Structure formats: C-alpha cells, structure tokens
Amino acid sequence: MNTLSYKTVSANKNTVNKEWIVVDAEGEILGRLASEIAKVIRGKHKPTFTPHVDCGDNVIVINADKVKLTGNKLGDKVYVRYTGYPGGQRFVSPKELMAKHPERIIEKAVRGMLPKNRLGRELFRNLFVYAGSEHKHEAQNPKTVKF
C-alpha cells in the first residue's frame, strides 16, 4: 500500500460545497433538533470538514412555533439578558418568548451550540428560522431533511 498517496484535504471557502436544507421543527424536541442543526451548519457531517472554515450547509427551519420542550421547561427555564444599565438584568421564559418571537427559541439553542468566536458568528448567519410553514428561499432549491 502506498501511504504517500493519502493526502489530508483541507477545505477553504473556494472549494467548499454549500447546500440548502429545509428542516421541519413541528413536534421535534428543541435540544435534539438544535444539536443536529448545529452539526449541519458547522459541516461536521461532511468528510471534508475543516475546523477553521465555514464548510457547513445553509439551514432553513420552518414551523418553529410548533417545537416542543420536555418536562416543565416551558415555564421553568429562564433566558437571561443584560441591558447594560445598572439593575438592567431581564428574564424571559420560553412561554413568553414563544408568544412574541417563536423563532428566537431555536436561534438561541443553536447559537449556544456553535463556537464562541468569529467563525461561530459567521456560521450563525447560515441559519434561517421561520415560525410558519412558508419561507422565502425557494430560489435556492433546498432539500427537505428529516432528523
């Protein structure tokens, strides 16, 4: 066996093959769905995965308002943010967030599973979440995937 013929392939932004994927979140459990989405956005499902390159796919999530949380998390879980002012710590439960902005629950879950650096911020731009079953990316001919 000629071991010199094996070369490590390192992808770059010119050689990467990015696809568009549609995921239906209806009836899915939030964390399990978010971890699969994060894997696809990062590109870990591809044999040409390179850690420092955006080699993942673009993901469109529909029916984000129909995602499930197990146990009592709908009322007990708390998302914390800080306004930047003294005494400006704000708390919101998933139940309140679902009422106003249902797509943000999936966005927050996926963002927490991506790297916390410049690459992670760039990867997050490959996620598109919609509350209903309609999306505006039909021109990209996305493939429907079931996790």
DOPA-964030 format. One line per field, with one value per atom (N, C-alpha, C, O): x, y, z; residue in three letters; residue number from 1; atom name. Coordinates in steps of 0.001 Angstrom, whole numbers. Layout:
<sites>
X = X;...
Y = Y;...
Z = Z;...
res = ALA;...
n = NUM;...
atom = CA;...
</sites>
This chain:
<sites>
X = 847;0;888;1811;604;1378;757;-278;1385;826;1059;452;1922;2172;1009;910;133;-981;-2114;-3011;-2085;-3130;-2785;-1750;-3625;-3388;-4557;-5717;-4249;-5289;-5869;-5143;-7177;-7837;-8287;-9072;-7797;-8205;-9052;-8566;-10297;-11222;-10955;-10465;-11278;-11289;-12578;-13363;-12809;-14114;-14355;-15499;-13307;-13483;-13822;-14521;-13341;-13555;-14739;-15120;-15317;-16412;-17702;-17984;-18480;-19746;-20889;-21216;-21493;-22576;-23926;-24168;-24803;-26141;-27171;-26841;-28423;-29535;-30411;-30760;-30768;-31544;-32741;-32613;-33914;-35113;-35384;-35390;-35609;-35918;-37264;-37491;-38160;-39468;-39391;-39133;-39615;-39469;-40752;-40786;-41795;-43079;-42965;-42597;-43284;-43270;-41883;-41770;-40833;-39464;-39113;-39642;-38214;-37739;-36620;-35721;-36676;-35811;-34322;-33646;-33802;-32366;-31854;-30770;-32620;-32203;-32172;-31267;-33170;-33218;-32064;-31404;-31825;-30786;-29399;-28566;-29134;-27809;-27585;-26470;-28610;-28482;-28285;-27474;-29030;-28888;-27484;-26872;-26970;-25633;-24574;-23606;-24750;-23814;-23780;-22715;-24973;-25065;-24498;-23787;-24807;-24295;-22766;-22092;-22229;-20774;-20089;-18942;-20789;-20224;-19612;-18872;-19909;-19304;-19824;-19240;-20896;-21439;-20739;-21035;-19824;-19138;-17744;-17087;-17292;-15943;-14845;-13701;-15177;-14188;-14223;-13803;-14720;-14827;-13457;-12489;-13399;-12192;-12590;-13468;-11964;-12428;-12446;-13290;-11522;-11419;-12104;-11904;-12924;-13565;-15073;-15535;-15831;-17289;-17591;-17763;-17656;-17884;-19228;-19477;-20112;-21419;-22444;-22144;-23665;-24757;-25600;-25515;-26415;-27391;-28653;-29136;-29187;-30333;-31519;-31400;-32670;-33930;-34817;-35097;-35259;-36135;-37533;-37714;-38522;-39914;-40697;-40256;-41855;-42736;-42023;-42171;-41252;-40524;-41482;-41117;-42688;-43662;-44244;-44960;-43960;-44520;-43469;-43687;-42324;-41274;-41679;-42419;-41190;-41563;-40413;-39244;-40759;-39808;-40300;-41494;-39407;-39821;-39910;-39353;-40595;-40724;-41451;-42383;-41014;-41621;-40819;-40968;-39962;-39072;-39806;-39287;-40998;-41746;-41988;-41968;-42213;-42445;-41267;-41110;-40429;-39349;-38034;-37294;-37740;-36469;-36478;-37524;-35300;-35211;-34072;-32944;-34379;-33352;-33000;-33887;-31711;-31260;-30518;-29711;-30790;-30026;-29785;-30447;-28839;-28473;-28488;-27861;-29204;-29374;-28119;-27939;-27256;-26059;-26182;-25207;-27355;-27582;-27631;-27934;-27335;-27427;-28855;-29828;-28955;-30261;-30994;-32213;-30282;-30919;-30924;-30966;-30883;-30938;-32390;-33265;-32642;-34005;-34130;-33200;-35284;-35541;-36782;-37747;-36749;-37916;-37984;-36960;-39191;-39369;-39662;-40080;-39448;-39760;-41228;-41551;-42109;-43535;-43794;-44539;-43179;-43332;-42659;-43185;-41484;-40747;-41503;-41492;-42163;-42961;-44122;-44494;-44690;-45833;-45435;-46176;-44260;-43837;-42967;-43243;-41913;-40942;-40600;-39566;-41427;-41176;-39887;-39324;-39413;-38192;-36945;-35932;-36999;-35808;-35427;-34268;-36367;-36040;-35067;-34086;-35338;-34434;-33113;-32048;-33174;-31946;-31040;-29832;-31610;-30816;-30197;-29040;-30970;-30470;-29322;-28322;-29460;-28419;-27188;-26064;-27376;-26242;-25393;-24168;-26034;-25295;-24470;-23573;-24751;-24030;-22962;-22279;-22817;-21796;-20573;-20687;-19419;-18229;-18448;-19160;-17823;-17959;-16796;-15958;-16737;-15681;-16169;-17361;-15255;-15635;-16277;-17238;-15748;-16302;-17723;-18591;-17971;-19312;-20318;-21453;-19907;-20800;-21085;-22199;-20094;-20276;-21160;-21993;-20980;-21791;-23253;-24146;-23499;-24878;-25681;-26907;-24987;-25676;-26211;-26955;-25844;-26335;-27626;-28102;-28198;-29435;-30570;-30448;-31686;-32864;-34058;-34398;-34701;-35786;-37082;-37112;-38154;-39468;-40525;-40505;-41447;-42479;-43503;-43967;-43858;-44850;-44213;-43029;-45031;-44534;-44013;-43580;-44051;-43564;-42187;-41891;-41347;-40056;-39775;-40418;-38806;-38558;-37310;-36705;-36919;-35684;-35940;-35101;-37078;-37409;-36445;-36216;-35875;-34965;-33699;-33039;-33347;-32131;-32367;-31433;-33620;-33990;-33502;-32699;-33983;-33493;-34035;-35130;-33245;-33661;-34313;-33834;-35398;-36049;-35368;-35174;-35004;-34299;-35077;-35565;-35190;-35831;-34759;-34084;-34584;-33570;-34142;-33448
Y = -1185;0;1242;1360;2134;3368;4425;5003;4676;5632;7071;7979;7304;8666;9211;10417;8315;8773;9364;10007;9155;9700;11139;11395;12045;13448;13974;13687;14729;15359;16523;17415;16500;17552;18633;18373;19822;20954;21884;22463;22021;22836;24320;24714;25119;26565;27101;26334;28394;28921;28804;28906;28592;28416;26981;26753;26010;24606;23983;22852;24693;24127;24080;24983;23008;22842;23035;22128;24220;24532;24243;24604;23586;23258;23948;24490;23915;24482;23336;22450;23355;22288;22892;23912;22253;22661;21634;20431;22107;21242;21661;22842;20692;20972;20692;19561;21730;21606;21150;21059;20864;20502;19205;18164;19280;18115;17660;16643;18371;17993;18561;19596;17874;18342;19352;19100;20484;21624;21289;21547;20733;20493;19476;19644;18421;17384;17932;17628;18742;19371;20366;20393;21184;22210;21601;22160;20467;19862;19325;19411;18778;18295;19468;19391;20548;21736;22317;22695;22391;22936;22092;22633;20767;19886;20168;20218;20352;20602;21972;22115;22986;24340;24352;25033;23610;23557;22775;23061;21777;20979;19680;19039;19278;18073;16794;15728;16875;15696;15422;14421;16284;16137;15541;15817;14731;14165;15219;14983;16368;17424;18472;19609;18106;19054;19619;18881;20935;21629;22571;23413;22449;23178;24697;25348;25279;26737;27367;28550;26578;27075;26870;25880;27804;27670;26698;27107;25397;24379;23701;22676;24248;23660;24135;24926;23639;23980;25101;25406;25713;26706;25960;25102;26275;25550;26496;27579;26064;26793;25971;24808;26558;25865;26461;27671;25604;26061;25479;24526;26056;25657;25721;24823;26784;26943;27127;26852;27585;27786;26470;26472;25347;24051;23133;21926;23696;22908;22595;23360;21457;21029;21207;21120;21456;21408;20347;20294;19495;18406;18889;19928;18143;18459;19772;20111;20513;21799;22979;24104;22722;23777;24956;26073;24736;25828;26970;28139;26637;27667;27925;29030;26896;26995;27528;28213;27225;27673;29190;29799;29798;31253;31670;31196;32555;33175;34518;35328;34757;35966;36849;36362;38150;39107;40340;40542;41150;42326;43536;43522;44589;45767;46628;47404;46493;47319;48426;49127;48598;49606;48946;47757;49706;49148;48657;49363;47464;46878;46468;46294;46313;46042;44595;44297;43674;42264;41876;42103;41295;40943;39433;38766;38902;37467;37224;37985;36164;35794;34265;33599;33717;32270;31876;32718;30610;30173;30379;30592;30316;30507;31939;32145;32917;34315;34570;35302;33955;34130;33510;34051;32364;31706;32584;32591;33314;34164;35330;35688;35920;37095;36743;37181;35948;35634;34148;33788;33271;31829;31368;30343;32109;31686;31879;31221;32765;33053;31902;31802;31035;29904;28966;28519;28670;27802;28524;27910;29816;30583;30566;30370;30770;30778;29403;29305;28347;26993;26643;26066;26987;26660;27532;27038;28811;29715;29231;29351;28686;28171;26942;26593;26269;25056;25316;24388;26555;26919;27502;27900;27561;28133;29584;30335;29961;31333;32179;32608;32423;33225;33789;33721;34348;34954;33942;34260;32721;31692;31346;31155;31263;30958;32021;31705;33282;34365;34300;34601;33912;33783;32575;32639;31482;30278;30531;30000;31347;31617;32301;32197;33003;33671;32678;33071;31388;30361;29715;28751;30235;29701;30674;31870;30153;30965;30268;29148;30928;30313;31071;32301;30324;30914;30225;29006;31023;30498;29661;28643;30064;29335;28309;27995;27787;26762;27354;26616;28682;29348;29951;30420;29938;30611;31248;30920;32168;32949;32502;33296;31226;30749;29674;28796;29734;28734;28783;27760;29948;30095;29256;28934;28897;28097;26600;25810;26197;24787;23940;23027;24238;23498;22069;21788;21175;19802;19678;20267;18921;18689;17524;16459;17743;16720;16451;17379;15179;14782;14234;13267;14833;14356;13245;12705
Z = 0;0;0;805;-883;-993;-87;-419;1050;2007;1588;2156;609;158;-678;-903;-1134;-1965;-1128;-1674;193;1046;1417;2033;1053;1365;2187;1889;3202;4002;3208;2769;3032;2269;3237;4149;3041;3861;3003;2031;3363;2573;2812;3870;1829;2010;1411;851;1517;1108;-393;-834;-1188;-2630;-3005;-3992;-2235;-2582;-1858;-2160;-923;-128;-952;-1740;-756;-1471;-479;286;-496;446;-201;-1353;560;83;975;2030;525;1296;1765;984;3058;3674;4402;5079;4258;4992;6080;5818;7301;8433;8994;9259;9176;9770;11268;11680;12084;13537;14224;15451;13475;14078;14868;14324;16163;17033;17468;18152;17100;17467;18839;19245;19551;20845;20595;19792;21274;20995;20990;19994;22053;22162;21167;20607;20940;19994;18573;17796;18248;16928;16765;15726;17798;17727;17565;16852;18211;18089;16684;16168;16056;14677;13712;12789;13935;13088;13219;12220;14452;14683;13980;13445;13979;13291;11788;11171;11215;9770;9424;8429;10240;9988;10099;9326;11047;11242;10136;9794;9566;8482;8952;8205;10187;10741;10097;10294;9340;8670;7343;6690;6936;5649;5839;6842;4891;5007;4832;5219;4259;4047;5149;4931;6340;7451;7805;7988;7897;8320;9454;9265;10635;11818;11703;12319;10919;10890;9677;9404;8933;7715;7813;8379;7263;7161;6034;4885;6362;5332;5499;4864;6344;6568;5564;4670;5724;4825;5402;6592;4551;4994;5413;4674;6579;7119;7270;7843;6743;6878;7800;7514;8895;9839;9716;9853;9456;9377;10546;11187;10818;11925;13273;14102;13489;14753;15928;17071;15661;16736;17244;18246;16584;16980;17592;17694;18005;18636;20076;20694;20617;21960;22936;22562;24189;25292;26254;26549;26754;27629;29073;29428;29875;31298;31522;30792;32543;32884;32352;32831;31356;30870;30266;30274;29745;29116;30108;29724;31373;32371;33297;33816;33505;34491;33930;34636;32686;32081;31962;31736;32116;32068;31139;31272;30205;29372;30008;30278;30249;30927;29939;29148;29982;29185;30048;31066;29632;30403;29488;28429;29889;29048;28988;28050;29986;30045;31075;31344;31653;32682;34053;34155;35119;36472;36743;36480;37261;37546;36284;36307;35194;33906;33496;32303;34454;34115;33838;34673;32672;32265;32113;31658;32498;32438;31581;31642;30787;29995;29928;29771;30048;29971;28521;27727;28170;26813;26438;25270;27430;27159;26668;25710;27326;26920;25573;24734;25375;24126;22950;21844;23195;22145;21708;20535;22640;22317;21407;20491;21665;20894;19690;18573;19917;18856;18905;19468;18337;18446;17768;18151;16769;16070;16928;16691;17917;18728;19645;20048;19986;20856;20146;20740;18878;18120;17855;17922;17557;17317;18538;18407;19733;20966;21225;21634;20985;21237;20293;20720;19019;18043;18272;18184;18563;18783;19953;19922;20985;22132;21815;22582;20693;20308;19246;18813;18830;17849;18574;19733;17922;18567;18978;18311;20087;20597;20100;20893;18795;18198;16863;16562;16059;14782;13850;13150;13838;12974;13393;12541;14703;15194;14800;14444;14861;14449;12958;12527;12166;10723;10399;9494;11133;10917;11249;10589;12278;12695;11595;11558;10698;9597;8569;7671;8683;7768;8260;7660;9348;9904;9636;9900;9106;8814;9450;9069;10425;11182;10913;10952;10641;10370;11231;11404;11766;12660;11897;12412;10700;9914;8992;9107;8067;7147;5841;4956;5713;4499;4739;5837;3705;3763;2412;1415;2385;1177;418;-303;577;-40;-1094;-1297;-1760;-2775;-3951;-4597;-4243;-5384;-5213;-6201;-3970;-3723;-3885;-3753;-4173;-4323;-3148;-3338;-1926;-751;-703;-1191;-106;98;1466;2435;1555;2836;3534;2949;4804;5577;6858;7503;7223;8476;9401;9050;10585;11532;12378;13240
res = MET;MET;MET;MET;ASN;ASN;ASN;ASN;THR;THR;THR;THR;LEU;LEU;LEU;LEU;SER;SER;SER;SER;TYR;TYR;TYR;TYR;LYS;LYS;LYS;LYS;THR;THR;THR;THR;VAL;VAL;VAL;VAL;SER;SER;SER;SER;ALA;ALA;ALA;ALA;ASN;ASN;ASN;ASN;LYS;LYS;LYS;LYS;ASN;ASN;ASN;ASN;THR;THR;THR;THR;VAL;VAL;VAL;VAL;ASN;ASN;ASN;ASN;LYS;LYS;LYS;LYS;GLU;GLU;GLU;GLU;TRP;TRP;TRP;TRP;ILE;ILE;ILE;ILE;VAL;VAL;VAL;VAL;VAL;VAL;VAL;VAL;ASP;ASP;ASP;ASP;ALA;ALA;ALA;ALA;GLU;GLU;GLU;GLU;GLY;GLY;GLY;GLY;GLU;GLU;GLU;GLU;ILE;ILE;ILE;ILE;LEU;LEU;LEU;LEU;GLY;GLY;GLY;GLY;ARG;ARG;ARG;ARG;LEU;LEU;LEU;LEU;ALA;ALA;ALA;ALA;SER;SER;SER;SER;GLU;GLU;GLU;GLU;ILE;ILE;ILE;ILE;ALA;ALA;ALA;ALA;LYS;LYS;LYS;LYS;VAL;VAL;VAL;VAL;ILE;ILE;ILE;ILE;ARG;ARG;ARG;ARG;GLY;GLY;GLY;GLY;LYS;LYS;LYS;LYS;HIS;HIS;HIS;HIS;LYS;LYS;LYS;LYS;PRO;PRO;PRO;PRO;THR;THR;THR;THR;PHE;PHE;PHE;PHE;THR;THR;THR;THR;PRO;PRO;PRO;PRO;HIS;HIS;HIS;HIS;VAL;VAL;VAL;VAL;ASP;ASP;ASP;ASP;CYS;CYS;CYS;CYS;GLY;GLY;GLY;GLY;ASP;ASP;ASP;ASP;ASN;ASN;ASN;ASN;VAL;VAL;VAL;VAL;ILE;ILE;ILE;ILE;VAL;VAL;VAL;VAL;ILE;ILE;ILE;ILE;ASN;ASN;ASN;ASN;ALA;ALA;ALA;ALA;ASP;ASP;ASP;ASP;LYS;LYS;LYS;LYS;VAL;VAL;VAL;VAL;LYS;LYS;LYS;LYS;LEU;LEU;LEU;LEU;THR;THR;THR;THR;GLY;GLY;GLY;GLY;ASN;ASN;ASN;ASN;LYS;LYS;LYS;LYS;LEU;LEU;LEU;LEU;GLY;GLY;GLY;GLY;ASP;ASP;ASP;ASP;LYS;LYS;LYS;LYS;VAL;VAL;VAL;VAL;TYR;TYR;TYR;TYR;VAL;VAL;VAL;VAL;ARG;ARG;ARG;ARG;TYR;TYR;TYR;TYR;THR;THR;THR;THR;GLY;GLY;GLY;GLY;TYR;TYR;TYR;TYR;PRO;PRO;PRO;PRO;GLY;GLY;GLY;GLY;GLY;GLY;GLY;GLY;GLN;GLN;GLN;GLN;ARG;ARG;ARG;ARG;PHE;PHE;PHE;PHE;VAL;VAL;VAL;VAL;SER;SER;SER;SER;PRO;PRO;PRO;PRO;LYS;LYS;LYS;LYS;GLU;GLU;GLU;GLU;LEU;LEU;LEU;LEU;MET;MET;MET;MET;ALA;ALA;ALA;ALA;LYS;LYS;LYS;LYS;HIS;HIS;HIS;HIS;PRO;PRO;PRO;PRO;GLU;GLU;GLU;GLU;ARG;ARG;ARG;ARG;ILE;ILE;ILE;ILE;ILE;ILE;ILE;ILE;GLU;GLU;GLU;GLU;LYS;LYS;LYS;LYS;ALA;ALA;ALA;ALA;VAL;VAL;VAL;VAL;ARG;ARG;ARG;ARG;GLY;GLY;GLY;GLY;MET;MET;MET;MET;LEU;LEU;LEU;LEU;PRO;PRO;PRO;PRO;LYS;LYS;LYS;LYS;ASN;ASN;ASN;ASN;ARG;ARG;ARG;ARG;LEU;LEU;LEU;LEU;GLY;GLY;GLY;GLY;ARG;ARG;ARG;ARG;GLU;GLU;GLU;GLU;LEU;LEU;LEU;LEU;PHE;PHE;PHE;PHE;ARG;ARG;ARG;ARG;ASN;ASN;ASN;ASN;LEU;LEU;LEU;LEU;PHE;PHE;PHE;PHE;VAL;VAL;VAL;VAL;TYR;TYR;TYR;TYR;ALA;ALA;ALA;ALA;GLY;GLY;GLY;GLY;SER;SER;SER;SER;GLU;GLU;GLU;GLU;HIS;HIS;HIS;HIS;LYS;LYS;LYS;LYS;HIS;HIS;HIS;HIS;GLU;GLU;GLU;GLU;ALA;ALA;ALA;ALA;GLN;GLN;GLN;GLN;ASN;ASN;ASN;ASN;PRO;PRO;PRO;PRO;LYS;LYS;LYS;LYS;THR;THR;THR;THR;VAL;VAL;VAL;VAL;LYS;LYS;LYS;LYS;PHE;PHE;PHE;PHE
n = 1;1;1;1;2;2;2;2;3;3;3;3;4;4;4;4;5;5;5;5;6;6;6;6;7;7;7;7;8;8;8;8;9;9;9;9;10;10;10;10;11;11;11;11;12;12;12;12;13;13;13;13;14;14;14;14;15;15;15;15;16;16;16;16;17;17;17;17;18;18;18;18;19;19;19;19;20;20;20;20;21;21;21;21;22;22;22;22;23;23;23;23;24;24;24;24;25;25;25;25;26;26;26;26;27;27;27;27;28;28;28;28;29;29;29;29;30;30;30;30;31;31;31;31;32;32;32;32;33;33;33;33;34;34;34;34;35;35;35;35;36;36;36;36;37;37;37;37;38;38;38;38;39;39;39;39;40;40;40;40;41;41;41;41;42;42;42;42;43;43;43;43;44;44;44;44;45;45;45;45;46;46;46;46;47;47;47;47;48;48;48;48;49;49;49;49;50;50;50;50;51;51;51;51;52;52;52;52;53;53;53;53;54;54;54;54;55;55;55;55;56;56;56;56;57;57;57;57;58;58;58;58;59;59;59;59;60;60;60;60;61;61;61;61;62;62;62;62;63;63;63;63;64;64;64;64;65;65;65;65;66;66;66;66;67;67;67;67;68;68;68;68;69;69;69;69;70;70;70;70;71;71;71;71;72;72;72;72;73;73;73;73;74;74;74;74;75;75;75;75;76;76;76;76;77;77;77;77;78;78;78;78;79;79;79;79;80;80;80;80;81;81;81;81;82;82;82;82;83;83;83;83;84;84;84;84;85;85;85;85;86;86;86;86;87;87;87;87;88;88;88;88;89;89;89;89;90;90;90;90;91;91;91;91;92;92;92;92;93;93;93;93;94;94;94;94;95;95;95;95;96;96;96;96;97;97;97;97;98;98;98;98;99;99;99;99;100;100;100;100;101;101;101;101;102;102;102;102;103;103;103;103;104;104;104;104;105;105;105;105;106;106;106;106;107;107;107;107;108;108;108;108;109;109;109;109;110;110;110;110;111;111;111;111;112;112;112;112;113;113;113;113;114;114;114;114;115;115;115;115;116;116;116;116;117;117;117;117;118;118;118;118;119;119;119;119;120;120;120;120;121;121;121;121;122;122;122;122;123;123;123;123;124;124;124;124;125;125;125;125;126;126;126;126;127;127;127;127;128;128;128;128;129;129;129;129;130;130;130;130;131;131;131;131;132;132;132;132;133;133;133;133;134;134;134;134;135;135;135;135;136;136;136;136;137;137;137;137;138;138;138;138;139;139;139;139;140;140;140;140;141;141;141;141;142;142;142;142;143;143;143;143;144;144;144;144;145;145;145;145;146;146;146;146;147;147;147;147
atom = N;CA;C;O;N;CA;C;O;N;CA;C;O;N;CA;C;O;N;CA;C;O;N;CA;C;O;N;CA;C;O;N;CA;C;O;N;CA;C;O;N;CA;C;O;N;CA;C;O;N;CA;C;O;N;CA;C;O;N;CA;C;O;N;CA;C;O;N;CA;C;O;N;CA;C;O;N;CA;C;O;N;CA;C;O;N;CA;C;O;N;CA;C;O;N;CA;C;O;N;CA;C;O;N;CA;C;O;N;CA;C;O;N;CA;C;O;N;CA;C;O;N;CA;C;O;N;CA;C;O;N;CA;C;O;N;CA;C;O;N;CA;C;O;N;CA;C;O;N;CA;C;O;N;CA;C;O;N;CA;C;O;N;CA;C;O;N;CA;C;O;N;CA;C;O;N;CA;C;O;N;CA;C;O;N;CA;C;O;N;CA;C;O;N;CA;C;O;N;CA;C;O;N;CA;C;O;N;CA;C;O;N;CA;C;O;N;CA;C;O;N;CA;C;O;N;CA;C;O;N;CA;C;O;N;CA;C;O;N;CA;C;O;N;CA;C;O;N;CA;C;O;N;CA;C;O;N;CA;C;O;N;CA;C;O;N;CA;C;O;N;CA;C;O;N;CA;C;O;N;CA;C;O;N;CA;C;O;N;CA;C;O;N;CA;C;O;N;CA;C;O;N;CA;C;O;N;CA;C;O;N;CA;C;O;N;CA;C;O;N;CA;C;O;N;CA;C;O;N;CA;C;O;N;CA;C;O;N;CA;C;O;N;CA;C;O;N;CA;C;O;N;CA;C;O;N;CA;C;O;N;CA;C;O;N;CA;C;O;N;CA;C;O;N;CA;C;O;N;CA;C;O;N;CA;C;O;N;CA;C;O;N;CA;C;O;N;CA;C;O;N;CA;C;O;N;CA;C;O;N;CA;C;O;N;CA;C;O;N;CA;C;O;N;CA;C;O;N;CA;C;O;N;CA;C;O;N;CA;C;O;N;CA;C;O;N;CA;C;O;N;CA;C;O;N;CA;C;O;N;CA;C;O;N;CA;C;O;N;CA;C;O;N;CA;C;O;N;CA;C;O;N;CA;C;O;N;CA;C;O;N;CA;C;O;N;CA;C;O;N;CA;C;O;N;CA;C;O;N;CA;C;O;N;CA;C;O;N;CA;C;O;N;CA;C;O;N;CA;C;O;N;CA;C;O;N;CA;C;O;N;CA;C;O;N;CA;C;O;N;CA;C;O;N;CA;C;O;N;CA;C;O;N;CA;C;O;N;CA;C;O;N;CA;C;O;N;CA;C;O;N;CA;C;O;N;CA;C;O;N;CA;C;O;N;CA;C;O;N;CA;C;O;N;CA;C;O;N;CA;C;O;N;CA;C;O;N;CA;C;O;N;CA;C;O;N;CA;C;O;N;CA;C;O;N;CA;C;O;N;CA;C;O;N;CA;C;O;N;CA;C;O;N;CA;C;O;N;CA;C;O
</sites>
